[in-house]
Amino acid sequence: MQRERLGSRLGFILLSAGCAIGIGNVWKFPYMVGQNGGGAFVLIYLFFLLVLGIPVMTIEFSLGRASQKSPVRLYQQLEPKGSKWHYHGYVALSGNYLLMMFYTTVGGWMIQYFLSTASGKFNGLSTQQVEEAFNQSVCGNPVTMVGFMALVVVLGFFICSFGLQRGLERVTKYMMIALLVIMVILAINSFTMDGAKEGLSFYLKPDFQKMQEIGVGNVVVAAMTQAFFTLSLGIGAMAIFGSYIGKERSLMGESINVAILDTFVALVSGLIIFPACFAFAVAPDQGPSLVFVTLPNVFNQMPLGQLWGTLFFVFMSFAALSTIIAVFENLITFTMEKWGLDRKRALARTAVLVTVLSLPCALGFNVLAGITIPGIGDIQSIEDFIVSNNLLPLGSLLYVVFCVSRRGWGWDNFLAEADAGNGVKFPRWSRGWLTFGLPALIILIFVMGYVPKIMMWAGLA
């Protein structure tokens, strides 16, 4: 079966960025900033993107381009004979499914809120009434939750049904350009508000005293997990797009371009949200409800608030869908390779499986609300914890070791692939960092993330 190709370099950059840009940037990043003290978290997050995110993304692109296979099959193409690296390929595949198991539900929230805001449902409601409306839609109506989740699944697979260039690449180009334009408009509007200066100070000025109050270890772990989550690293989500491009451009430069776009969207999301919060005396540490409960109240108090709210949730919906269709493509490609199916049959099989697997999260706030784990939370939180705190960092660790170890693909093979073509070359001097420093950092912070939970579980025992 001949492998499909992307039509242009811009398509590759926007599609890869579209996979990275999602609810991790526009929903999770702002509330993580708010919960972790503002500017200090942003500074540490940017540090991890530089020393961790860009190298690991380059590695994933290189593995995909060298193997010309999906994340499950790439190891089988590149690993030494008789080795067992390919087992991680199936773990990576499960990570893609797990990500979609809760991502489709949150994507449904975005579309639901866009429709509610556009129809004026939140107009004139008090803070408590908006919270009640959110709780009612999420907790009180399982049919609505499942319906919007299913709508997201149908939209995503419908776009993928047109193929790589005519579906995924073409739609993502328009969606990403629209997303960036809407973001800039919303950010300019936030800058004009009274109190915007205080919001920008909280967001951009590091307050290390506040960081100490929250806990330095907690902030550092949160920043690292967010860096993995926002770039979709460790589960092969980026490797698949590397398999669709030629060798005209070196991959370090392409990784930098994707990371810049991804970081731009995350930072501008904060520029939209925090000035608005401080302008209307809303606490920025509301957690996951920051977008769904707090912001509708802010829009209610703005001139032309319904317009700005509608634009905001259009932008949120585009961000979620860009990641969803990219990961769907990953799952479809694996199914095509594994069972030799054409795109139509692979898509149908994958769509059914994703829908069934997404049901627990969609029902986890109502019918299955009693299923929780102490220290982690409900079904969505459990799925997010498995992906963000486990599969992403440990998967990235395995990709790094595979590329620097003589028992894996090896440093010379990786470097030759990463540097093929014109553009920025991967720094040779970084081998020591990738061999010793980066793995040690990932392991240290992975363990740190479990310490408070273990302490809590021990206290409950």
C-alpha positions as CSV (number, residue, x, y, z in Angstrom):
1,M,0.0,0.0,0.0
2,Q,1.5,3.3,-1.1
3,R,2.0,5.8,1.7
4,E,0.1,9.1,1.5
5,R,2.1,12.3,1.5
6,L,1.4,15.8,2.7
7,G,1.1,18.4,-0.1
8,S,3.4,21.1,1.3
9,R,5.8,22.0,4.1
10,L,3.3,24.5,5.4
11,G,0.7,21.7,5.6
12,F,3.2,19.6,7.6
13,I,3.9,22.5,10.1
14,L,0.3,23.4,10.5
15,L,-0.9,19.8,10.8
16,S,1.8,19.0,13.4
17,A,1.1,22.2,15.2
18,G,-2.6,21.4,15.0
19,C,-2.0,18.1,16.8
20,A,0.0,19.9,19.5
21,I,-2.3,22.9,19.8
22,G,-5.5,21.8,21.6
23,I,-7.2,21.9,24.9
24,G,-3.7,21.6,26.5
25,N,-3.0,25.1,25.3
26,V,-6.4,26.9,25.6
27,W,-8.1,25.1,28.5
28,K,-5.4,23.3,30.6
29,F,-2.5,25.8,30.3
30,P,-4.4,28.9,31.6
31,Y,-5.9,27.0,34.6
32,M,-2.5,25.4,35.3
33,V,-0.9,28.9,35.3
34,G,-3.6,30.1,37.6
35,Q,-3.3,27.2,40.1
36,N,0.5,27.4,40.1
37,G,1.2,31.0,40.8
38,G,1.3,32.7,37.4
39,G,4.6,34.0,35.9
40,A,7.0,31.5,37.7
41,F,5.1,28.5,36.3
42,V,5.2,30.1,32.8
43,L,9.0,30.6,33.1
44,I,9.6,27.0,34.1
45,Y,7.2,25.7,31.4
46,L,9.2,27.6,28.7
47,F,12.4,26.1,30.1
48,F,11.1,22.5,29.7
49,L,9.8,23.3,26.2
50,L,13.4,24.3,25.2
51,V,15.4,21.5,26.9
52,L,12.9,18.7,26.7
53,G,10.1,19.5,24.2
54,I,12.0,20.4,21.1
55,P,14.6,17.5,21.3
56,V,11.9,14.9,21.9
57,M,9.7,16.3,19.1
58,T,12.7,16.1,16.7
59,I,13.3,12.5,17.8
60,E,9.6,11.6,17.1
61,F,9.7,13.2,13.7
62,S,12.9,11.4,12.9
63,L,11.6,8.0,13.9
64,G,8.5,8.5,11.8
65,R,10.4,9.7,8.7
66,A,13.0,7.0,8.8
67,S,10.5,4.2,9.3
68,Q,7.6,5.5,7.1
69,K,5.4,3.7,9.5
70,S,2.8,4.4,12.3
71,P,4.1,4.6,15.9
72,V,3.3,0.9,16.5
73,R,5.2,-0.3,13.4
74,L,8.2,2.1,13.5
75,Y,10.1,0.1,16.1
76,Q,9.7,-3.1,14.0
77,Q,11.3,-1.2,11.1
78,L,14.2,0.4,13.0
79,E,15.0,-1.8,16.0
80,P,17.9,-4.3,16.0
81,K,16.9,-7.9,15.2
82,G,15.6,-9.8,18.2
83,S,15.1,-6.7,20.5
84,K,11.8,-5.9,22.2
85,W,11.5,-2.2,21.7
86,H,8.3,-2.7,19.6
87,Y,6.3,-3.5,22.8
88,H,6.3,0.3,23.5
89,G,4.6,0.8,20.1
90,Y,1.5,-0.8,21.5
91,V,1.7,1.2,24.7
92,A,2.0,4.3,22.5
93,L,-1.1,3.2,20.6
94,S,-3.0,2.8,23.9
95,G,-2.0,6.3,24.8
96,N,-3.6,7.7,21.7
97,Y,-6.8,5.9,22.5
98,L,-6.7,7.0,26.2
99,L,-6.1,10.6,25.1
100,M,-9.2,10.5,22.9
101,M,-11.3,8.8,25.6
102,F,-11.4,12.1,27.5
103,Y,-10.4,14.6,24.8
104,T,-13.6,13.9,22.8
105,T,-15.7,14.7,25.9
106,V,-14.0,18.0,26.5
107,G,-14.2,18.8,22.8
108,G,-17.9,18.3,23.1
109,W,-18.0,20.8,26.0
110,M,-16.4,23.4,23.7
111,I,-19.0,22.9,21.0
112,Q,-21.8,22.9,23.5
113,Y,-20.5,26.2,25.0
114,F,-20.1,27.8,21.6
115,L,-23.8,27.0,20.8
116,S,-25.0,28.1,24.3
117,T,-23.0,31.4,24.1
118,A,-24.1,32.2,20.5
119,S,-27.7,31.6,21.4
120,G,-27.5,33.9,24.5
121,K,-28.1,31.2,27.0
122,F,-25.7,32.8,29.5
123,N,-26.9,36.4,29.1
124,G,-27.8,38.0,32.3
125,L,-27.0,35.0,34.5
126,S,-25.3,35.4,37.8
127,T,-22.0,33.6,38.7
128,Q,-24.0,31.0,40.6
129,Q,-26.5,30.5,37.8
130,V,-23.6,30.0,35.2
131,E,-22.1,27.4,37.5
132,E,-25.5,25.7,37.9
133,A,-25.9,25.7,34.1
134,F,-22.5,24.1,33.7
135,N,-23.2,21.5,36.4
136,Q,-26.6,20.7,34.9
137,S,-25.1,20.2,31.4
138,V,-22.2,18.1,32.6
139,C,-23.6,16.3,35.7
140,G,-27.3,16.2,35.1
141,N,-27.8,15.2,31.6
142,P,-25.9,12.1,30.3
143,V,-27.8,12.1,27.0
144,T,-26.5,15.6,26.2
145,M,-22.9,14.7,27.2
146,V,-22.9,11.6,25.1
147,G,-24.5,13.4,22.3
148,F,-21.9,16.2,22.1
149,M,-19.1,13.6,22.5
150,A,-20.5,11.6,19.6
151,L,-20.8,14.8,17.5
152,V,-17.1,15.4,18.0
153,V,-16.3,11.9,17.0
154,V,-18.5,12.1,13.8
155,L,-16.9,15.5,12.8
156,G,-13.4,14.2,13.4
157,F,-13.8,11.0,11.4
158,F,-15.8,12.8,8.7
159,I,-12.8,15.1,8.0
160,C,-10.4,12.2,8.1
161,S,-12.6,10.3,5.6
162,F,-11.4,12.6,2.8
163,G,-7.8,11.4,3.1
164,L,-4.6,13.1,4.2
165,Q,-4.4,16.0,1.8
166,R,-8.0,16.6,0.9
167,G,-9.3,16.2,4.4
168,L,-6.8,16.5,7.2
169,E,-4.3,18.9,5.6
170,R,-6.8,21.2,3.9
171,V,-9.2,21.5,6.9
172,T,-6.4,22.0,9.4
173,K,-4.9,24.8,7.3
174,Y,-8.1,26.9,7.4
175,M,-8.9,26.0,11.0
176,M,-5.4,27.0,12.3
177,I,-5.4,30.3,10.4
178,A,-8.9,31.1,11.7
179,L,-7.8,30.1,15.2
180,L,-4.8,32.4,15.1
181,V,-6.8,35.4,13.8
182,I,-9.5,35.0,16.4
183,M,-6.9,34.7,19.2
184,V,-5.2,38.0,18.2
185,I,-8.6,39.8,18.1
186,L,-9.6,38.5,21.6
187,A,-6.2,39.4,23.0
188,I,-6.4,43.0,21.7
189,N,-9.8,43.2,23.3
190,S,-8.5,42.0,26.7
191,F,-5.7,44.5,26.6
192,T,-8.2,47.4,26.5
193,M,-9.9,46.4,29.7
194,D,-9.5,48.3,33.0
195,G,-7.3,46.1,35.2
196,A,-5.5,44.4,32.4
197,K,-2.2,45.6,33.8
198,E,-2.7,43.6,37.0
199,G,-3.6,40.5,35.0
200,L,-0.5,40.8,32.8
201,S,1.6,41.3,35.9
202,F,0.3,38.1,37.5
203,Y,0.7,36.2,34.2
204,L,4.1,37.4,33.0
205,K,6.0,38.5,36.2
206,P,7.5,35.6,38.1
207,D,6.6,35.6,41.8
208,F,8.9,33.0,43.4
209,Q,7.5,33.6,46.8
210,K,4.1,32.5,45.7
211,M,5.8,29.5,44.0
212,Q,7.3,28.6,47.4
213,E,3.9,28.8,49.1
214,I,2.4,26.4,46.5
215,G,5.4,24.2,46.7
216,V,8.4,24.3,44.3
217,G,8.2,20.6,43.6
218,N,4.5,20.8,42.7
219,V,5.1,23.7,40.3
220,V,8.0,22.1,38.6
221,V,6.2,18.8,38.1
222,A,3.1,20.6,36.8
223,A,5.3,22.6,34.3
224,M,7.0,19.4,33.0
225,T,3.8,17.4,32.6
226,Q,2.2,20.4,30.8
227,A,5.2,20.6,28.4
228,F,4.6,16.9,27.5
229,F,0.9,17.3,27.2
230,T,0.9,20.5,25.1
231,L,3.2,18.9,22.5
232,S,1.5,15.5,22.6
233,L,4.9,13.8,23.1
234,G,5.6,10.3,24.1
235,I,2.8,8.4,22.3
236,G,3.9,8.8,18.7
237,A,1.4,11.5,17.9
238,M,4.2,13.5,16.2
239,A,6.0,10.5,14.7
240,I,3.1,9.8,12.4
241,F,3.5,13.2,10.7
242,G,7.2,12.7,10.3
243,S,6.2,9.6,8.2
244,Y,4.3,11.7,5.8
245,I,7.1,14.1,4.7
246,G,10.2,13.9,2.5
247,K,13.8,14.7,3.3
248,E,14.0,18.2,1.9
249,R,14.1,19.9,5.3
250,S,16.0,19.0,8.5
251,L,13.8,18.1,11.4
252,M,15.2,20.3,14.2
253,G,14.1,23.4,12.4
254,E,10.6,22.0,11.8
255,S,10.4,21.1,15.5
256,I,11.3,24.6,16.4
257,N,8.6,26.0,14.1
258,V,5.9,23.7,15.5
259,A,7.0,24.5,19.1
260,I,6.9,28.3,18.4
261,L,3.3,28.0,17.0
262,D,2.2,25.9,19.9
263,T,3.8,28.2,22.5
264,F,2.3,31.2,20.8
265,V,-1.2,29.8,21.1
266,A,-0.7,28.9,24.8
267,L,0.8,32.3,25.7
268,V,-1.9,34.2,23.9
269,S,-4.6,32.2,25.6
270,G,-3.3,33.5,28.9
271,L,-3.2,37.0,27.4
272,I,-6.9,36.7,26.7
273,I,-8.0,35.1,30.0
274,F,-5.9,36.8,32.8
275,P,-6.5,40.4,31.9
276,A,-10.2,39.6,31.7
277,C,-10.2,37.9,35.1
278,F,-8.4,40.7,36.9
279,A,-10.6,43.3,35.1
280,F,-13.7,41.8,36.6
281,A,-12.2,40.7,40.0
282,V,-12.3,37.0,39.2
283,A,-9.8,34.7,41.0
284,P,-7.4,33.1,38.4
285,D,-7.0,29.9,40.4
286,Q,-10.4,28.4,39.7
287,G,-8.9,25.2,38.1
288,P,-10.6,23.4,35.3
289,S,-13.8,25.5,35.7
290,L,-11.8,28.7,34.8
291,V,-13.0,28.5,31.2
292,F,-16.5,27.0,31.6
293,V,-17.7,28.8,34.7
294,T,-15.6,31.9,35.2
295,L,-15.2,33.2,31.7
296,P,-19.0,33.2,30.8
297,N,-19.4,35.5,33.8
298,V,-16.6,37.8,32.5
299,F,-18.2,37.9,29.1
300,N,-21.6,38.8,30.7
301,Q,-20.0,41.9,32.1
302,M,-18.3,43.0,28.9
303,P,-19.7,45.3,26.2
304,L,-20.6,43.0,23.3
305,G,-19.9,40.1,25.6
306,Q,-22.0,37.6,23.7
307,L,-19.9,38.3,20.6
308,W,-16.6,37.9,22.4
309,G,-17.8,34.8,24.2
310,T,-19.0,33.2,20.9
311,L,-15.6,34.0,19.2
312,F,-13.8,32.6,22.2
313,F,-15.6,29.2,22.2
314,V,-15.3,29.0,18.4
315,F,-11.5,29.3,18.9
316,M,-11.7,26.7,21.7
317,S,-13.6,24.3,19.5
318,F,-11.1,24.7,16.6
319,A,-8.2,24.1,19.0
320,A,-9.8,20.9,20.3
321,L,-10.8,19.6,16.9
322,S,-7.3,20.2,15.4
323,T,-5.8,17.7,17.9
324,I,-8.7,15.2,17.7
325,I,-8.5,14.8,13.9
326,A,-4.7,14.5,14.0
327,V,-4.9,11.7,16.6
328,F,-7.8,10.1,14.7
329,E,-5.5,10.0,11.7
330,N,-2.8,8.2,13.8
331,L,-5.4,5.6,14.9
332,I,-6.7,5.1,11.3
333,T,-3.2,4.7,9.9
334,F,-2.3,2.0,12.5
335,T,-5.5,0.1,11.6
336,M,-4.8,0.3,7.9
337,E,-1.2,-1.1,8.5
338,K,-2.1,-3.7,11.0
339,W,-5.0,-5.4,9.1
340,G,-4.3,-4.2,5.5
341,L,-7.6,-2.4,5.3
342,D,-8.5,0.5,3.0
343,R,-9.1,3.9,4.6
344,K,-12.9,3.6,4.6
345,R,-13.0,0.3,6.5
346,A,-10.3,1.3,8.9
347,L,-12.1,4.5,9.6
348,A,-15.4,2.7,10.4
349,R,-13.7,0.3,12.7
350,T,-11.8,3.0,14.5
351,A,-14.8,5.3,14.9
352,V,-16.8,2.6,16.6
353,L,-14.0,1.8,19.0
354,V,-13.3,5.4,19.9
355,T,-17.0,6.1,20.5
356,V,-17.3,3.1,22.9
357,L,-14.1,3.9,24.7
358,S,-15.2,7.5,25.2
359,L,-18.5,6.6,26.9
360,P,-17.0,6.2,30.5
361,C,-15.7,9.7,30.5
362,A,-18.9,11.2,29.0
363,L,-20.8,9.4,31.7
364,G,-18.2,10.0,34.4
365,F,-19.9,13.2,35.7
366,N,-23.4,11.8,36.1
367,V,-24.2,8.0,35.7
368,L,-20.6,6.9,36.7
369,A,-19.8,9.8,39.0
370,G,-19.2,7.5,41.9
371,I,-16.1,6.0,40.3
372,T,-13.1,8.0,41.7
373,I,-9.5,7.4,42.9
374,P,-8.4,9.3,46.0
375,G,-5.8,11.9,45.2
376,I,-6.6,11.7,41.5
377,G,-10.3,12.2,41.0
378,D,-13.1,11.2,38.6
379,I,-12.9,9.1,35.4
380,Q,-11.7,12.1,33.3
381,S,-9.0,12.9,35.9
382,I,-7.9,9.2,36.0
383,E,-7.5,9.0,32.2
384,D,-5.7,12.4,32.1
385,F,-3.4,11.2,34.9
386,I,-2.5,8.0,33.1
387,V,-1.7,9.9,29.9
388,S,-0.1,13.1,31.2
389,N,1.8,11.8,34.3
390,N,2.7,8.4,33.0
391,L,2.5,7.5,29.3
392,L,3.8,10.9,28.0
393,P,6.9,11.3,30.1
394,L,7.8,7.5,30.1
395,G,7.1,7.2,26.4
396,S,9.4,10.2,25.7
397,L,12.1,8.6,27.9
398,L,11.9,5.4,25.8
399,Y,12.1,7.3,22.5
400,V,15.2,9.2,23.8
401,V,16.9,6.0,25.0
402,F,16.1,4.2,21.7
403,C,17.8,7.0,19.7
404,V,21.0,7.2,21.8
405,S,21.6,3.6,22.7
406,R,23.7,1.2,20.6
407,R,21.0,-1.4,21.6
408,G,18.4,0.7,20.0
409,W,18.4,2.7,16.8
410,G,21.6,4.5,17.8
411,W,22.9,8.1,17.8
412,D,24.5,8.1,14.4
413,N,21.3,6.8,12.7
414,F,19.1,9.4,14.5
415,L,21.5,12.2,13.7
416,A,21.7,11.3,10.0
417,E,17.9,11.3,9.8
418,A,17.3,14.5,11.8
419,D,19.9,16.4,9.8
420,A,18.9,15.3,6.3
421,G,17.8,18.2,4.2
422,N,18.2,22.0,4.5
423,G,17.7,23.9,7.8
424,V,18.7,23.9,11.4
425,K,20.8,20.9,12.4
426,F,20.5,18.9,15.6
427,P,23.4,19.9,17.9
428,R,26.0,17.1,18.2
429,W,27.2,18.4,21.5
430,S,23.8,17.6,23.0
431,R,24.4,13.8,23.0
432,G,25.5,13.9,26.7
433,W,22.3,15.7,27.6
434,L,20.1,13.3,25.8
435,T,22.0,10.3,27.1
436,F,22.3,11.2,30.8
437,G,20.7,14.6,31.6
438,L,17.3,14.3,30.0
439,P,16.5,10.8,31.1
440,A,17.6,11.6,34.7
441,L,15.4,14.7,34.6
442,I,12.3,12.8,33.3
443,I,12.8,10.1,35.9
444,L,13.3,12.5,38.8
445,I,10.2,14.6,38.0
446,F,8.1,11.5,37.3
447,V,9.0,10.2,40.8
448,M,8.3,13.7,42.3
449,G,4.9,13.6,40.8
450,Y,4.0,10.4,42.7
451,V,5.4,11.4,46.1
452,P,2.4,13.6,47.3
453,K,0.0,10.9,46.0
454,I,1.8,8.1,47.7
455,M,1.9,10.1,50.9
456,M,-1.8,10.7,50.7
457,W,-2.6,7.1,49.9
458,A,-0.4,6.0,52.9
459,G,-2.3,8.4,55.1
460,L,-5.6,6.9,54.0
461,A,-4.4,3.3,54.6
